[in-house]
Amino acid sequence: MENIEAVIAQIEKTSSLREVAQVTTFEGQHETAGTVEITISDRGFGHPYRYSVFARSVALANRSAVGRSAADLDTAIATVPWSKLGKKGR
């Protein structure tokens, strides 16, 4: 794909959308939550909250965790409370 910032700018310019992000998805296995889908949103270079990370159990609807949006990916991943995936929701 072309430069992510250029693509985001073009989408925002032509679509009236805001906060456009490229979304990448990963999967992993969790001891108690089973298959976990991890979604990383990238809003492009220069955005103060460029990255956000959301994780959810595929099989258990009440098991999910979300971190703080951050300018760098390491921080966004590190702030996800991964232990929530092992706990039953309310």
C-alpha positions, 0 to 999 in steps of 0.5 A, a space after each residue: 500500500 502507498 504511504 499510510 499518511 497519504 492514504 489517510 489524508 485522501 480518505 479524509 479529504 474525499 469522504 468527510 470521515 475523521 480519525 481515519 486509521 489503518 487497522 491491522 489484526 493479529 491472533 494469539 492463544 490465551 490460557 483461559 480466553 482461548 483465541 484472542 484477536 488483537 486489533 491495532 489502529 494506526 492513525 498515521 505519523 504525527 497524530 498525538 494518539 497514533 496507535 490504539 490496541 484492543 484485544 478480545 476473546 473470539 469465543 468468550 464475548 465478555 473477555 476484552 481489554 483495551 490500552 491507552 492510545 499513544 504516540 508510539 506502538 510500544 506504549 499502546 501495547 504495554 498499557 493493555 491490561 492483558 490480565 483482563 482476558 483471563 477474568 469473567 466480565 460483568 
